[in-house]
């Protein structure tokens, strides 16, 4: 694209207004998203195509969806699908509690919502939405840094099993954020009465925390000539230097479940 072809700020604003109008009115929407037994969302197929290769295949392929012009998304429910459409049209979504047609969302936490959105983005190949969810999740945890509340810790521990069971080992996005939080607040976590149970049930998370500690220790004494060894995994997000782990309380024993894993 040449300089003369580059859109002006005015043109971009007009484009944004047009897309926002399509989002609000859904005029000429030609695709149905089934979000529950009796609930649907209408969308423009070209917007879905532009954001997701999944919908490109679904809308144009030889699948049943292309014939009936409908996708069944009841697994995610109306509120998560609504957020997905917010992203597809507006490139962001609201992670606060929603109300749709007078029905209020049964809401748990922003952490849970953004983990849901990350995994939705992964399933439907909405890579930009995955990044948006990851950034929102980081912001949630960053805001809790000043005064760590029990609810923040409880919310993270609640979604930990899902973070690790719903992502591949090669997908480092959510896992890196969860491990960084655990590393920073190690002292608070190990002081919990239920920590042994939590650690035993989320052993990969504990291993990731230990890996972060080793990674920080390995940087001590490195010269300024250090070169990055190569490209990171696709979802890897570098984290800033972290403080050393606080000492483990006297008498604390790490759980030793036989889960058939090995340290790498």
C-alpha atoms as a printed R data frame, in Angstrom:
    type eleno elety resid chain resno       x       y      z
1   ATOM     1    CA   UNK     A     1   0.000   0.000  0.000
2   ATOM     2    CA   UNK     A     2   1.445   3.357 -1.032
3   ATOM     3    CA   UNK     A     3   1.342   6.515  1.071
4   ATOM     4    CA   UNK     A     4  -1.486   7.852 -1.099
5   ATOM     5    CA   UNK     A     5  -3.492   4.683 -0.438
6   ATOM     6    CA   UNK     A     6  -3.084   4.776  3.341
7   ATOM     7    CA   UNK     A     7  -6.462   5.490  4.982
8   ATOM     8    CA   UNK     A     8  -6.739   8.807  6.783
9   ATOM     9    CA   UNK     A     9  -7.807   9.047 10.420
10  ATOM    10    CA   UNK     A    10 -11.170  10.327  9.225
11  ATOM    11    CA   UNK     A    11 -11.596   7.303  6.949
12  ATOM    12    CA   UNK     A    12 -10.739   4.947  9.799
13  ATOM    13    CA   UNK     A    13 -13.236   6.678 12.076
14  ATOM    14    CA   UNK     A    14 -15.921   6.358  9.411
15  ATOM    15    CA   UNK     A    15 -15.090   2.673  8.993
16  ATOM    16    CA   UNK     A    16 -15.329   2.184 12.752
17  ATOM    17    CA   UNK     A    17 -18.711   3.926 12.871
18  ATOM    18    CA   UNK     A    18 -19.995   1.721 10.065
19  ATOM    19    CA   UNK     A    19 -18.904  -1.493 11.779
20  ATOM    20    CA   UNK     A    20 -20.372  -0.299 15.073
21  ATOM    21    CA   UNK     A    21 -23.689   0.402 13.348
22  ATOM    22    CA   UNK     A    22 -23.677  -3.107 11.874
23  ATOM    23    CA   UNK     A    23 -23.015  -4.502 15.333
24  ATOM    24    CA   UNK     A    24 -25.872  -2.561 16.928
25  ATOM    25    CA   UNK     A    25 -28.511  -2.995 14.216
26  ATOM    26    CA   UNK     A    26 -27.495  -6.369 12.688
27  ATOM    27    CA   UNK     A    27 -29.214  -5.181  9.522
28  ATOM    28    CA   UNK     A    28 -28.903  -7.772  6.721
29  ATOM    29    CA   UNK     A    29 -27.348 -10.280  9.156
30  ATOM    30    CA   UNK     A    30 -27.284 -13.619  7.357
31  ATOM    31    CA   UNK     A    31 -25.890 -16.009  9.974
32  ATOM    32    CA   UNK     A    32 -27.504 -17.463 13.094
33  ATOM    33    CA   UNK     A    33 -25.600 -18.433 16.224
34  ATOM    34    CA   UNK     A    34 -27.670 -20.721 18.428
35  ATOM    35    CA   UNK     A    35 -26.743 -19.879 22.019
36  ATOM    36    CA   UNK     A    36 -29.318 -21.896 23.959
37  ATOM    37    CA   UNK     A    37 -32.532 -23.921 23.638
38  ATOM    38    CA   UNK     A    38 -34.505 -20.781 22.780
39  ATOM    39    CA   UNK     A    39 -31.869 -18.075 22.324
40  ATOM    40    CA   UNK     A    40 -29.971 -16.973 19.231
41  ATOM    41    CA   UNK     A    41 -27.670 -14.220 18.005
42  ATOM    42    CA   UNK     A    42 -27.671 -12.935 14.447
43  ATOM    43    CA   UNK     A    43 -24.436 -11.927 12.735
44  ATOM    44    CA   UNK     A    44 -22.982 -11.023  9.371
45  ATOM    45    CA   UNK     A    45 -21.126 -13.966  7.914
46  ATOM    46    CA   UNK     A    46 -18.505 -11.716  6.286
47  ATOM    47    CA   UNK     A    47 -17.551 -10.356  9.728
48  ATOM    48    CA   UNK     A    48 -17.113 -13.891 11.064
49  ATOM    49    CA   UNK     A    49 -15.067 -14.884  7.980
50  ATOM    50    CA   UNK     A    50 -12.782 -11.895  8.436
51  ATOM    51    CA   UNK     A    51 -11.919 -12.882 12.014
52  ATOM    52    CA   UNK     A    52 -11.807 -16.675 11.960
53  ATOM    53    CA   UNK     A    53 -10.663 -19.430  9.619
54  ATOM    54    CA   UNK     A    54 -13.067 -21.715 11.502
55  ATOM    55    CA   UNK     A    55 -16.041 -19.638 10.366
56  ATOM    56    CA   UNK     A    56 -14.560 -19.262  6.891
57  ATOM    57    CA   UNK     A    57 -14.689 -23.044  6.544
58  ATOM    58    CA   UNK     A    58 -18.069 -23.334  8.256
59  ATOM    59    CA   UNK     A    59 -19.709 -20.659  6.128
60  ATOM    60    CA   UNK     A    60 -18.211 -21.646  2.783
61  ATOM    61    CA   UNK     A    61 -17.475 -25.345  3.107
62  ATOM    62    CA   UNK     A    62 -19.500 -28.509  2.593
63  ATOM    63    CA   UNK     A    63 -20.646 -28.635  6.187
64  ATOM    64    CA   UNK     A    64 -24.247 -28.604  7.374
65  ATOM    65    CA   UNK     A    65 -23.649 -25.130  8.826
66  ATOM    66    CA   UNK     A    66 -23.087 -23.668  5.364
67  ATOM    67    CA   UNK     A    67 -26.434 -25.053  4.199
68  ATOM    68    CA   UNK     A    68 -28.589 -23.975  7.134
69  ATOM    69    CA   UNK     A    69 -26.556 -20.794  7.788
70  ATOM    70    CA   UNK     A    70 -26.371 -21.570 11.480
71  ATOM    71    CA   UNK     A    71 -23.745 -22.514 14.085
72  ATOM    72    CA   UNK     A    72 -24.634 -24.309 17.289
73  ATOM    73    CA   UNK     A    73 -22.809 -22.566 20.141
74  ATOM    74    CA   UNK     A    74 -25.084 -23.639 23.000
75  ATOM    75    CA   UNK     A    75 -22.026 -25.047 24.800
76  ATOM    76    CA   UNK     A    76 -20.877 -21.485 25.491
77  ATOM    77    CA   UNK     A    77 -24.227 -19.876 26.248
78  ATOM    78    CA   UNK     A    78 -25.621 -16.471 25.231
79  ATOM    79    CA   UNK     A    79 -23.307 -14.280 27.293
80  ATOM    80    CA   UNK     A    80 -19.987 -15.724 26.086
81  ATOM    81    CA   UNK     A    81 -21.214 -15.762 22.485
82  ATOM    82    CA   UNK     A    82 -22.312 -12.145 22.894
83  ATOM    83    CA   UNK     A    83 -18.788 -11.262 24.019
84  ATOM    84    CA   UNK     A    84 -17.329 -13.149 21.071
85  ATOM    85    CA   UNK     A    85 -19.454 -11.054 18.710
86  ATOM    86    CA   UNK     A    86 -18.391  -7.902 20.539
87  ATOM    87    CA   UNK     A    87 -14.820  -8.841 19.699
88  ATOM    88    CA   UNK     A    88 -15.577  -9.815 16.082
89  ATOM    89    CA   UNK     A    89 -17.203  -6.460 15.377
90  ATOM    90    CA   UNK     A    90 -15.467  -4.095 17.797
91  ATOM    91    CA   UNK     A    91 -12.110  -5.845 18.488
92  ATOM    92    CA   UNK     A    92 -12.754  -5.878 22.230
93  ATOM    93    CA   UNK     A    93 -15.295  -7.318 24.645
94  ATOM    94    CA   UNK     A    94 -16.796  -6.496 28.040
95  ATOM    95    CA   UNK     A    95 -15.633  -8.804 30.841
96  ATOM    96    CA   UNK     A    96 -18.025  -7.254 33.359
97  ATOM    97    CA   UNK     A    97 -21.395  -8.896 34.166
98  ATOM    98    CA   UNK     A    98 -23.806  -8.619 31.226
99  ATOM    99    CA   UNK     A    99 -27.550  -8.298 30.886
100 ATOM   100    CA   UNK     A   100 -29.165  -9.413 27.621
101 ATOM   101    CA   UNK     A   101 -32.853  -8.689 26.975
102 ATOM   102    CA   UNK     A   102 -33.422  -8.194 30.679
103 ATOM   103    CA   UNK     A   103 -31.710 -11.449 31.695
104 ATOM   104    CA   UNK     A   104 -28.750 -11.002 34.045
105 ATOM   105    CA   UNK     A   105 -25.679 -13.167 33.708
106 ATOM   106    CA   UNK     A   106 -24.839 -15.648 36.450
107 ATOM   107    CA   UNK     A   107 -21.378 -14.206 36.954
108 ATOM   108    CA   UNK     A   108 -18.386 -15.688 38.754
109 ATOM   109    CA   UNK     A   109 -15.341 -13.483 38.163
110 ATOM   110    CA   UNK     A   110 -13.367 -11.616 35.505
111 ATOM   111    CA   UNK     A   111 -10.684 -14.279 35.745
112 ATOM   112    CA   UNK     A   112 -13.136 -17.029 34.888
113 ATOM   113    CA   UNK     A   113 -14.709 -14.964 32.101
114 ATOM   114    CA   UNK     A   114 -11.381 -14.234 30.425
115 ATOM   115    CA   UNK     A   115 -10.224 -17.857 30.670
116 ATOM   116    CA   UNK     A   116 -13.495 -18.807 28.945
117 ATOM   117    CA   UNK     A   117 -12.870 -16.244 26.220
118 ATOM   118    CA   UNK     A   118  -9.283 -17.412 25.714
119 ATOM   119    CA   UNK     A   119 -10.441 -20.967 25.154
120 ATOM   120    CA   UNK     A   120 -13.257 -19.858 22.886
121 ATOM   121    CA   UNK     A   121 -10.711 -17.957 20.841
122 ATOM   122    CA   UNK     A   122  -8.556 -21.054 20.639
123 ATOM   123    CA   UNK     A   123 -11.427 -23.303 19.521
124 ATOM   124    CA   UNK     A   124 -12.766 -20.898 16.896
125 ATOM   125    CA   UNK     A   125  -9.318 -19.715 15.776
126 ATOM   126    CA   UNK     A   126  -9.875 -16.135 16.899
127 ATOM   127    CA   UNK     A   127  -6.222 -15.434 17.630
128 ATOM   128    CA   UNK     A   128  -6.813 -11.750 18.289
129 ATOM   129    CA   UNK     A   129  -9.484 -12.594 20.855
130 ATOM   130    CA   UNK     A   130  -7.065 -14.961 22.594
131 ATOM   131    CA   UNK     A   131  -4.587 -12.108 22.927
132 ATOM   132    CA   UNK     A   132  -7.329  -9.760 24.157
133 ATOM   133    CA   UNK     A   133  -8.388 -12.319 26.785
134 ATOM   134    CA   UNK     A   134  -4.791 -12.842 27.884
135 ATOM   135    CA   UNK     A   135  -4.211  -9.099 28.267
136 ATOM   136    CA   UNK     A   136  -7.430  -8.697 30.247
137 ATOM   137    CA   UNK     A   137  -6.444 -11.604 32.490
138 ATOM   138    CA   UNK     A   138  -3.040 -10.020 33.136
139 ATOM   139    CA   UNK     A   139  -4.732  -6.737 33.964
140 ATOM   140    CA   UNK     A   140  -7.056  -8.473 36.453
141 ATOM   141    CA   UNK     A   141  -4.099  -9.994 38.268
142 ATOM   142    CA   UNK     A   142  -2.052  -6.802 38.039
143 ATOM   143    CA   UNK     A   143  -4.828  -4.804 39.701
144 ATOM   144    CA   UNK     A   144  -4.839  -7.281 42.565
145 ATOM   145    CA   UNK     A   145  -1.106  -6.821 43.174
146 ATOM   146    CA   UNK     A   146  -1.465  -3.715 45.361
147 ATOM   147    CA   UNK     A   147  -3.681  -5.450 47.891
148 ATOM   148    CA   UNK     A   148  -3.923  -9.173 47.344
149 ATOM   149    CA   UNK     A   149  -7.362 -10.295 48.458
150 ATOM   150    CA   UNK     A   150  -8.452 -13.800 49.349
151 ATOM   151    CA   UNK     A   151 -10.996 -13.597 46.543
152 ATOM   152    CA   UNK     A   152  -8.230 -13.011 43.976
153 ATOM   153    CA   UNK     A   153  -6.361 -16.102 45.118
154 ATOM   154    CA   UNK     A   154  -9.536 -18.178 45.352
155 ATOM   155    CA   UNK     A   155 -10.602 -17.124 41.842
156 ATOM   156    CA   UNK     A   156  -7.264 -18.124 40.341
157 ATOM   157    CA   UNK     A   157  -7.174 -21.466 42.149
158 ATOM   158    CA   UNK     A   158 -10.718 -22.104 40.954
159 ATOM   159    CA   UNK     A   159  -9.784 -21.779 37.275
160 ATOM   160    CA   UNK     A   160  -6.352 -23.448 37.523
161 ATOM   161    CA   UNK     A   161  -7.546 -26.985 36.661
162 ATOM   162    CA   UNK     A   162  -9.356 -25.664 33.593
163 ATOM   163    CA   UNK     A   163  -6.358 -23.591 32.465
164 ATOM   164    CA   UNK     A   164  -4.220 -26.731 32.310
165 ATOM   165    CA   UNK     A   165  -6.824 -29.209 31.102
166 ATOM   166    CA   UNK     A   166  -8.157 -27.010 28.292
167 ATOM   167    CA   UNK     A   167  -4.832 -25.926 26.758
168 ATOM   168    CA   UNK     A   168  -2.094 -27.876 25.027
169 ATOM   169    CA   UNK     A   169   1.340 -28.117 26.647
170 ATOM   170    CA   UNK     A   170   2.621 -26.010 23.741
171 ATOM   171    CA   UNK     A   171   0.127 -23.214 24.493
172 ATOM   172    CA   UNK     A   172   1.960 -21.109 27.070
173 ATOM   173    CA   UNK     A   173  -0.384 -18.105 27.250
174 ATOM   174    CA   UNK     A   174  -2.637 -18.776 30.240
175 ATOM   175    CA   UNK     A   175  -0.129 -21.098 31.888
176 ATOM   176    CA   UNK     A   176   2.614 -18.473 31.941
177 ATOM   177    CA   UNK     A   177   0.287 -15.914 33.535
178 ATOM   178    CA   UNK     A   178  -0.892 -18.408 36.175
179 ATOM   179    CA   UNK     A   179   2.672 -19.499 36.988
180 ATOM   180    CA   UNK     A   180   3.876 -15.885 37.234
181 ATOM   181    CA   UNK     A   181   1.102 -15.110 39.698
182 ATOM   182    CA   UNK     A   182   1.987 -18.200 41.735
183 ATOM   183    CA   UNK     A   183   5.668 -17.238 41.742
184 ATOM   184    CA   UNK     A   184   5.023 -13.696 42.922
185 ATOM   185    CA   UNK     A   185   2.676 -14.810 45.694
186 ATOM   186    CA   UNK     A   186   4.366 -18.062 46.666
187 ATOM   187    CA   UNK     A   187   4.493 -17.171 50.361
188 ATOM   188    CA   UNK     A   188   0.769 -16.413 50.481
189 ATOM   189    CA   UNK     A   189  -0.084 -19.603 48.622
190 ATOM   190    CA   UNK     A   190   1.998 -22.056 50.662
191 ATOM   191    CA   UNK     A   191   0.573 -20.577 53.873
192 ATOM   192    CA   UNK     A   192  -2.925 -21.658 52.845
193 ATOM   193    CA   UNK     A   193  -4.280 -24.679 54.695
194 ATOM   194    CA   UNK     A   194  -5.431 -26.230 51.432
195 ATOM   195    CA   UNK     A   195  -2.185 -25.667 49.510
196 ATOM   196    CA   UNK     A   196  -1.023 -29.299 49.600
197 ATOM   197    CA   UNK     A   197  -4.322 -30.383 48.066
198 ATOM   198    CA   UNK     A   198  -4.209 -27.583 45.492
199 ATOM   199    CA   UNK     A   199  -0.597 -28.424 44.549
200 ATOM   200    CA   UNK     A   200  -1.355 -32.135 44.212
201 ATOM   201    CA   UNK     A   201  -4.296 -31.413 41.918
202 ATOM   202    CA   UNK     A   202  -2.361 -28.868 39.828
203 ATOM   203    CA   UNK     A   203   1.121 -30.381 39.730
204 ATOM   204    CA   UNK     A   204   1.931 -28.935 36.291
205 ATOM   205    CA   UNK     A   205   1.317 -25.463 37.682
206 ATOM   206    CA   UNK     A   206   3.767 -26.114 40.535
207 ATOM   207    CA   UNK     A   207   6.338 -27.347 38.016
208 ATOM   208    CA   UNK     A   208   5.840 -24.179 35.942
209 ATOM   209    CA   UNK     A   209   6.404 -22.036 39.046
210 ATOM   210    CA   UNK     A   210   9.626 -23.928 39.788
211 ATOM   211    CA   UNK     A   211  10.692 -23.484 36.151
212 ATOM   212    CA   UNK     A   212  10.199 -19.738 36.460
213 ATOM   213    CA   UNK     A   213  12.338 -19.686 39.607
214 ATOM   214    CA   UNK     A   214  15.086 -21.632 37.824
215 ATOM   215    CA   UNK     A   215  14.809 -19.311 34.838
216 ATOM   216    CA   UNK     A   216  15.332 -16.269 37.037
217 ATOM   217    CA   UNK     A   217  18.257 -17.853 38.875
218 ATOM   218    CA   UNK     A   218  19.938 -18.845 35.602
219 ATOM   219    CA   UNK     A   219  20.028 -15.167 34.545
220 ATOM   220    CA   UNK     A   220  22.141 -14.154 37.554
221 ATOM   221    CA   UNK     A   221  25.677 -13.326 36.422
222 ATOM   222    CA   UNK     A   222  24.854 -13.296 32.712
223 ATOM   223    CA   UNK     A   223  26.736 -10.658 30.717
224 ATOM   224    CA   UNK     A   224  25.105  -8.004 28.589
225 ATOM   225    CA   UNK     A   225  26.224 -10.062 25.574
226 ATOM   226    CA   UNK     A   226  23.546 -12.656 26.278
227 ATOM   227    CA   UNK     A   227  21.543 -13.489 23.178
228 ATOM   228    CA   UNK     A   228  18.056 -14.912 23.099
229 ATOM   229    CA   UNK     A   229  18.404 -18.577 22.067
230 ATOM   230    CA   UNK     A   230  15.631 -18.410 19.517
231 ATOM   231    CA   UNK     A   231  11.909 -17.818 18.904
232 ATOM   232    CA   UNK     A   232   9.550 -18.503 21.768
233 ATOM   233    CA   UNK     A   233   6.461 -20.696 21.495
234 ATOM   234    CA   UNK     A   234   3.624 -18.885 19.790
235 ATOM   235    CA   UNK     A   235   1.763 -17.880 22.956
236 ATOM   236    CA   UNK     A   236   4.829 -17.175 25.103
237 ATOM   237    CA   UNK     A   237   4.744 -13.787 26.814
238 ATOM   238    CA   UNK     A   238   7.944 -12.610 28.526
239 ATOM   239    CA   UNK     A   239   7.545 -11.629 32.158
240 ATOM   240    CA   UNK     A   240   9.547  -9.005 34.071
241 ATOM   241    CA   UNK     A   241  12.171 -10.075 36.614
242 ATOM   242    CA   UNK     A   242  10.475 -11.450 39.705
243 ATOM   243    CA   UNK     A   243  11.538 -11.479 43.365
244 ATOM   244    CA   UNK     A   244  12.943 -14.681 44.904
245 ATOM   245    CA   UNK     A   245  10.509 -17.163 46.390
246 ATOM   246    CA   UNK     A   246   9.798 -16.543 50.077
247 ATOM   247    CA   UNK     A   247  10.952 -19.313 52.442
248 ATOM   248    CA   UNK     A   248   8.645 -22.274 52.845
249 ATOM   249    CA   UNK     A   249   6.963 -22.380 56.298
250 ATOM   250    CA   UNK     A   250   8.649 -24.781 58.800
251 ATOM   251    CA   UNK     A   251   7.382 -28.320 58.552
252 ATOM   252    CA   UNK     A   252   5.817 -27.846 55.122
253 ATOM   253    CA   UNK     A   253   6.118 -30.931 52.893
254 ATOM   254    CA   UNK     A   254   5.677 -30.770 49.138
255 ATOM   255    CA   UNK     A   255   3.074 -33.272 47.909
256 ATOM   256    CA   UNK     A   256   4.567 -36.254 46.115
257 ATOM   257    CA   UNK     A   257   1.718 -37.756 44.059
258 ATOM   258    CA   UNK     A   258   2.673 -40.445 41.581
259 ATOM   259    CA   UNK     A   259   1.273 -38.868 38.428
260 ATOM   260    CA   UNK     A   260   3.747 -40.326 35.963
261 ATOM   261    CA   UNK     A   261   5.318 -37.023 34.963
262 ATOM   262    CA   UNK     A   262   8.977 -36.138 34.659
263 ATOM   263    CA   UNK     A   263  10.855 -32.852 35.125
264 ATOM   264    CA   UNK     A   264  12.364 -31.476 31.929
